[in-house]
Amino acid sequence: MYKNRTFIILFSLAASLVGVFITFGRKTMFKKYDVETVYFIDLILSSVFVLFILFMFGNTKNIVKNAKNFTLKDWGIITGTALFLSFTLLFGGKILENNDISYLTLLDTGVDVLASISIAYLFFNEELSVKKIIGLILILAGVFIIH
């Protein structure tokens, strides 16, 4: 299921639609309340929902055992990821609060594609084919033409 190309494409489309809903929902909330208030409530509700889904549908029997086996490096990676995610979320909220969604979405798309290809090439030894480079150029050109 998780390697099925059709499933992955459909999930990506659904996740994109959810992402659009989240962005517009937050932008709407930022017009009424400050970023900190919205994210505080969002964090509490998201944590409750993630824990509920995790315990209902996830494999939770090894969580404590696996966490006990974390090395200092593992804790550093998880802590760093959470820290960067937190800063990105808060600064992104401030940016979203004060800018147009269409501009930010286009900019984010271009940067995401460029960063994904760069990281895949540099850290995961993925091949940079002519097809990928042409696709990257077309995506970036489309982003800048639309804006």
Contact map, one row per residue, 1 for C-alpha under 8 A:
111100100000000000000000000000000000000000000000000000000000000000000000000000000000000000000000000000000000000000000000000000000000000000000000000
111100110000000000000000000000000000000000000000000000000000000000000000000000000000000000000000000000000000000000000000000000000000000000000000000
111110110000000000000000000000000000000000000000000000000000000000000000000000000000000000000000000000000000000000000000000000000000000000000000000
111111110000000000000000000000000000000000000000000000000000000000000000000000000000000000000000000000000000000000000000000000000000000000000000000
001111111000000000000000000000000000000000000000000000000000000000000000000000000000000000000000000000000000000000000000000000000000000000000000000
000111111100000000000000000000000000000000000000000000000000000000000000000000000000000000000000000000000000000000000000000000000000000000000000000
111111111110000000000000000000000000000000000000000000000000000000000000000000000000000000000000000000000000000000000000000000000000000000000000000
011111111111000000000000000000000000000000000000000000000000000000000000000000000000000000000000000000000000000000000000000000000000000000000000000
000011111111100000000000000000000000000000000000000000000000000000000000000000000000000000000000000000000000000000000000000000000000000000000000000
000001111111110000000000000000000000000000000000000000000000000000000000000000000000000000000000000000000000000000000000000000000000000000000000000
000000111111111000000000000000000000000000000000000000000000000000000000000000000000000000000000000000000000000000000000000000000000000000000000000
000000011111111100000000000000000000000000000000000000000000000000000000000000000000000000000000000000000000000000000000000000000000000000000000000
000000001111111110000000000000000000000000000000000000000000000000000000000000000000000000000000000000000000000000000000000000000000000000000000000
000000000111111111000000000000000000000000000000000000000000000000000000000000000000000000000000000000000000000000000000000000000000000000000000000
000000000011111111100000000000000000000000000000000000000000000000000000000000000000000000000000000000000000000000000000000000000000000000000000000
000000000001111111110000000000000000000000000000000000000000000000000000000000000000000000000000000000000000000000000000000000000000000000000000000
000000000000111111111000000000000000000000000000000000000000000000000000000000000000000000000000000000000000000000000000000000000000000000000000000
000000000000011111111100000000000000000000000000000000000000000000000000000000000000000000000000000000000000000000000000000000000000000000000000000
000000000000001111111110000000000000000000000000000000000000000000000000000000000000000000000000000000000000000000000000000000000000000000000000000
000000000000000111111111000000000000000000000000000000000000000000000000000000000000000000000000000000000000000000000000000000000000000000000000000
000000000000000011111111100000000000000000000000000000000000000000000000000000000000000000000000000000000000000000000000000000000000000000000000000
000000000000000001111111110000000000000000000000000000000000000000000000000000000000000000000000000000000000000000000000000000000000000000000000000
000000000000000000111111111000000000000000000000000000000000000000000000000000000000000000000000000010000000000000000000000000000000000000000000000
000000000000000000011111111100000000000000000000000000000000000000000000000000000000000000000000000010000000000000000000000000000000000000000000000
000000000000000000001111111110000000000000000000000000000000000000000000000000000000000000000000000000000000000000000000000000000000000000000000000
000000000000000000000111111111000000010000000000000000000000000000000000000000000000000000000000000000000000000000000000000000000000000000000000000
000000000000000000000011111111100000000000000000000000000000000000000000000000000000000000000001100000000000000000000000000000000000000000000000000
000000000000000000000001111111110000000000000000000000000000000000000000000000000000000000000000000000000000000000000000000000000000000000000000000
000000000000000000000000111111111000010000000000000000000000000000000000000000000000000000000000000000000000000000000000000000000000000000000000000
000000000000000000000000011111111110010000000000000000000000000000000000000000000000000000000000100000000000000000000000000000000000000000000000000
000000000000000000000000001111111100000000000000000000000000000000000000000000000000000000000000100000000000000000000000000000000000000000000000000
000000000000000000000000000111111100000000000000000000000000000000000000000000000000000000000000000000000000000000000000000000000000000000000000000
000000000000000000000000000011111110110000000000000000000000000000000000000000000000000000000000000000000000000000000000000000000000000000000000000
000000000000000000000000000001111111110000000000000000000000000000000000000000000000000000000000000000000000000000000000000000000000000000000000000
000000000000000000000000000001001111111000000000000000000000000000000000000000000000000001001100100000000000000000000000000000000000000000000000000
000000000000000000000000000000000111111100000000000000000000000000000000000000000000000001000000000000000000000000000000000000000000000000000000000
000000000000000000000000000000001111111110000000000000000000000000000000000000000000000000000000000000000000000000000000000000000000000000000000000
000000000000000000000000010011001111111111000000000000000000000000000000000000000000000000000000000000000000000000000000000000000000000000000000000
000000000000000000000000000000000011111111100000000000000000000000000000000000000000000001000000000000000000000000000000000000000000000000000000000
000000000000000000000000000000000001111111110000000000000000000000000000000000000000000000000000000000000000000000000000000000000000000000000000000
000000000000000000000000000000000000111111111000000000000000000000000000000000000000000000000000000000000000000000000000000000000000000000000000000
000000000000000000000000000000000000011111111100000000000000000000000000000000000000000000000000000000000000000000000000000000000000000000000000000
000000000000000000000000000000000000001111111110000000000000000000000000000000000000000000000000000000000000000000000000000000000000000000000000000
000000000000000000000000000000000000000111111111000000000000000000000000000000000000000000000000000000000000000000000000000000000000000000000000000
000000000000000000000000000000000000000011111111100000000000000000000000000000000000000000000000000000000000000000000000000000000000000000000000000
000000000000000000000000000000000000000001111111110000000000000000000000000000000000000000000000000000000000000000000000000000000000000000000000000
000000000000000000000000000000000000000000111111111000000000000000000000000000000000000000000000000000000000000000000000000000000000000000000000000
000000000000000000000000000000000000000000011111111100000000000000000000000000000000000000000000000000000000000000000000000000000000000000000000000
000000000000000000000000000000000000000000001111111110000000000000000000000000000000000000000000000000000000000000000000000000000000000000000000000
000000000000000000000000000000000000000000000111111111000000000000000000000000000000000000000000000000000000000000000000000000000000000000000000000
000000000000000000000000000000000000000000000011111111100000000000000000000000000000000000000000000000000000000000000000000000000000000000000000000
000000000000000000000000000000000000000000000001111111110000000000000000000000000000000000000000000000000000000000000000000000000000000000000000000
000000000000000000000000000000000000000000000000111111111100000000000000000000000000000000000000000000000000000000000000000000000000000000000000000
000000000000000000000000000000000000000000000000011111111111000000000000000000000000000000000000000000000000000000000000000000000000000000000000000
000000000000000000000000000000000000000000000000001111111111000000000000000000000000000000000000000000000000000000000000000000000000000000000000000
000000000000000000000000000000000000000000000000000111111100000000000000000000000000000000000000000000000000000000000000000000000000000000000000000
000000000000000000000000000000000000000000000000000011111110000000000000000000000000000000000000000000000000000000000000000000000000000000000000000
000000000000000000000000000000000000000000000000000011111111000000000000000000000000000000000000000000000000000000000000000000000000000000000000000
000000000000000000000000000000000000000000000000000001101111110000000000000000000000000000000000000000000000000000000000000000000000000000000000000
000000000000000000000000000000000000000000000000000001100111111000000000000000000000000000000000000000000000000000000000000000000000000000000000000
000000000000000000000000000000000000000000000000000000000011111100000000000000000000000000000000000000000000000000000000000000000000000000000000000
000000000000000000000000000000000000000000000000000000000011111111000000000000000000000000000000000000000000000000000000000000000000000000000000000
000000000000000000000000000000000000000000000000000000000001111111100000000000000000000000000000000000000000000000000000000000000000000000000000000
000000000000000000000000000000000000000000000000000000000000111111110000000000000000000000000000000000000000000000000000000000000000000000000000000
000000000000000000000000000000000000000000000000000000000000011111111000000000000000000000000000000000000000000000000000000000000000000000000000000
000000000000000000000000000000000000000000000000000000000000011111111100000000000000000000000000000000000000000000000000000000000000000000000000000
000000000000000000000000000000000000000000000000000000000000001111111100000000000000000000000000000000000000000000000000000000000000000000000000000
000000000000000000000000000000000000000000000000000000000000000111111100000000000000000000000000000000000000000000000000000000000000000000000000000
000000000000000000000000000000000000000000000000000000000000000011111110000000000000000000000000000000000000000000000000000000000000000000000000000
000000000000000000000000000000000000000000000000000000000000000001111111111000000000000000000000000000000000000000000000000000000000000000000000000
000000000000000000000000000000000000000000000000000000000000000000001111111000000000000000000000000000000000000000000000000000000000000000000000000
000000000000000000000000000000000000000000000000000000000000000000000111111100000000000000000000000000000000000000000000000000000000000000000000000
000000000000000000000000000000000000000000000000000000000000000000000111111110000000000000000000000000000000000000000000000000000000000000000000000
000000000000000000000000000000000000000000000000000000000000000000000111111111000000000000000000000000000000000000000000000000000000000000000000000
000000000000000000000000000000000000000000000000000000000000000000000111111111100000000000000000000000000000000000000000000000000000000000000000000
000000000000000000000000000000000000000000000000000000000000000000000001111111110000000000000000000000000000000000000000000000000000000000000000000
000000000000000000000000000000000000000000000000000000000000000000000000111111111000000000000000000000000000000000000000000000000000000000000000000
000000000000000000000000000000000000000000000000000000000000000000000000011111111100000000000000000000000000000000000000000000000000000000000000000
000000000000000000000000000000000000000000000000000000000000000000000000001111111110000000000000000000000000000000000000000000000000000000000000000
000000000000000000000000000000000000000000000000000000000000000000000000000111111111000000000000000000000000000000000000000000000000000000000000000
000000000000000000000000000000000000000000000000000000000000000000000000000011111111100000000000000000000000000000000000000000000000000000000000000
000000000000000000000000000000000000000000000000000000000000000000000000000001111111110000000000000000000000000000000000000000000000000000000000000
000000000000000000000000000000000000000000000000000000000000000000000000000000111111111000000000000000000000000000000000000000000000000000000000000
000000000000000000000000000000000000000000000000000000000000000000000000000000011111111100000000000000000000000000000000000000000000000000000000000
000000000000000000000000000000000000000000000000000000000000000000000000000000001111111110000000000000000000000000000000000000000000000000000000000
000000000000000000000000000000000000000000000000000000000000000000000000000000000111111111000000000000000000000000000000000000000000000000000000000
000000000000000000000000000000000000000000000000000000000000000000000000000000000011111111100000000000000000000000000000000000000000000000000000000
000000000000000000000000000000000000000000000000000000000000000000000000000000000001111111110000000000000000000000000000000000000000000000000000000
000000000000000000000000000000000000000000000000000000000000000000000000000000000000111111111000000000000000000000000000000000000000000000000000000
000000000000000000000000000000000011001000000000000000000000000000000000000000000000011111111100000000000000000000000000000000000000000000000000000
000000000000000000000000000000000000000000000000000000000000000000000000000000000000001111111110000000000000000000000000000000000000000000000000000
000000000000000000000000000000000000000000000000000000000000000000000000000000000000000111111111000000000000000000000000000000000000000000000000000
000000000000000000000000000000000010000000000000000000000000000000000000000000000000000011111111100000000000000000000000000000000000000000000000000
000000000000000000000000000000000010000000000000000000000000000000000000000000000000000001111111110000000000000000000000000000000000000000000000000
000000000000000000000000000000000000000000000000000000000000000000000000000000000000000000111111111000000000000000000000000000000000000000000000000
000000000000000000000000001000000000000000000000000000000000000000000000000000000000000000011111111110010000000000000000000000000000000000000000000
000000000000000000000000001001100010000000000000000000000000000000000000000000000000000000001111111000000000000000000000000000000000000000000000000
000000000000000000000000000000000000000000000000000000000000000000000000000000000000000000000111111100000000000000000000000000000000000000000000000
000000000000000000000000000000000000000000000000000000000000000000000000000000000000000000000011111110110000000000000000000000000000000000000000000
000000000000000000000000000000000000000000000000000000000000000000000000000000000000000000000001011111110000000000000000000000000000000000000000000
000000000000000000000011000000000000000000000000000000000000000000000000000000000000000000000001001111111000000000000000000000000000000000000000000
000000000000000000000000000000000000000000000000000000000000000000000000000000000000000000000000000111111100000000000000000000000000000000000000000
000000000000000000000000000000000000000000000000000000000000000000000000000000000000000000000000001111111110000000000000000000000000000000000000001
000000000000000000000000000000000000000000000000000000000000000000000000000000000000000000000001001111111111000000000000000000000000000000000000000
000000000000000000000000000000000000000000000000000000000000000000000000000000000000000000000000000011111111100000000000000000000000000000000000000
000000000000000000000000000000000000000000000000000000000000000000000000000000000000000000000000000001111111110000000000000000000000000000000011001
000000000000000000000000000000000000000000000000000000000000000000000000000000000000000000000000000000111111111000000000000000000000000000000010000
000000000000000000000000000000000000000000000000000000000000000000000000000000000000000000000000000000011111111100000000000000000000000000000000000
000000000000000000000000000000000000000000000000000000000000000000000000000000000000000000000000000000001111111110000000000000000000000000000010000
000000000000000000000000000000000000000000000000000000000000000000000000000000000000000000000000000000000111111111000000000000000000000000110010000
000000000000000000000000000000000000000000000000000000000000000000000000000000000000000000000000000000000011111111100000000000000000000000000000000
000000000000000000000000000000000000000000000000000000000000000000000000000000000000000000000000000000000001111111110000000000000000000000000000000
000000000000000000000000000000000000000000000000000000000000000000000000000000000000000000000000000000000000111111111000000000000000000100000000000
000000000000000000000000000000000000000000000000000000000000000000000000000000000000000000000000000000000000011111111100000000000000000100000000000
000000000000000000000000000000000000000000000000000000000000000000000000000000000000000000000000000000000000001111111110000000000000000000000000000
000000000000000000000000000000000000000000000000000000000000000000000000000000000000000000000000000000000000000111111111000000000000000000000000000
000000000000000000000000000000000000000000000000000000000000000000000000000000000000000000000000000000000000000011111111100000000000000000000000000
000000000000000000000000000000000000000000000000000000000000000000000000000000000000000000000000000000000000000001111111110000000000000000000000000
000000000000000000000000000000000000000000000000000000000000000000000000000000000000000000000000000000000000000000111111111100000000000000000000000
000000000000000000000000000000000000000000000000000000000000000000000000000000000000000000000000000000000000000000011111111111000000000000000000000
000000000000000000000000000000000000000000000000000000000000000000000000000000000000000000000000000000000000000000001111111111110000000000000000000
000000000000000000000000000000000000000000000000000000000000000000000000000000000000000000000000000000000000000000000111111111000000000000000000000
000000000000000000000000000000000000000000000000000000000000000000000000000000000000000000000000000000000000000000000011111110000000000000000000000
000000000000000000000000000000000000000000000000000000000000000000000000000000000000000000000000000000000000000000000011111111000000000000000000000
000000000000000000000000000000000000000000000000000000000000000000000000000000000000000000000000000000000000000000000001111111100000000000000000000
000000000000000000000000000000000000000000000000000000000000000000000000000000000000000000000000000000000000000000000001110111110000000000000000000
000000000000000000000000000000000000000000000000000000000000000000000000000000000000000000000000000000000000000000000000100011111000000000000000000
000000000000000000000000000000000000000000000000000000000000000000000000000000000000000000000000000000000000000000000000100001111101100000000000000
000000000000000000000000000000000000000000000000000000000000000000000000000000000000000000000000000000000000000000000000000000111111100000000000000
000000000000000000000000000000000000000000000000000000000000000000000000000000000000000000000000000000000000000000000000000000011111110000000000000
000000000000000000000000000000000000000000000000000000000000000000000000000000000000000000000000000000000000000000000000000000001111111000000000000
000000000000000000000000000000000000000000000000000000000000000000000000000000000000000000000000000000000000000000000000000000011111111100000000000
000000000000000000000000000000000000000000000000000000000000000000000000000000000000000000000000000000000000000000000000000000011111111110000000000
000000000000000000000000000000000000000000000000000000000000000000000000000000000000000000000000000000000000000000000000000000000111111111000000000
000000000000000000000000000000000000000000000000000000000000000000000000000000000000000000000000000000000000000000000000000000000011111111100000000
000000000000000000000000000000000000000000000000000000000000000000000000000000000000000000000000000000000000000011000000000000000001111111110000000
000000000000000000000000000000000000000000000000000000000000000000000000000000000000000000000000000000000000000000000000000000000000111111111000000
000000000000000000000000000000000000000000000000000000000000000000000000000000000000000000000000000000000000000000000000000000000000011111111100000
000000000000000000000000000000000000000000000000000000000000000000000000000000000000000000000000000000000000010000000000000000000000001111111110000
000000000000000000000000000000000000000000000000000000000000000000000000000000000000000000000000000000000000010000000000000000000000000111111111000
000000000000000000000000000000000000000000000000000000000000000000000000000000000000000000000000000000000000000000000000000000000000000011111111100
000000000000000000000000000000000000000000000000000000000000000000000000000000000000000000000000000000000000000000000000000000000000000001111111110
000000000000000000000000000000000000000000000000000000000000000000000000000000000000000000000000000000000110110000000000000000000000000000111111111
000000000000000000000000000000000000000000000000000000000000000000000000000000000000000000000000000000000100000000000000000000000000000000011111111
000000000000000000000000000000000000000000000000000000000000000000000000000000000000000000000000000000000000000000000000000000000000000000001111111
000000000000000000000000000000000000000000000000000000000000000000000000000000000000000000000000000000000000000000000000000000000000000000000111111
000000000000000000000000000000000000000000000000000000000000000000000000000000000000000000000000000000100100000000000000000000000000000000000011111
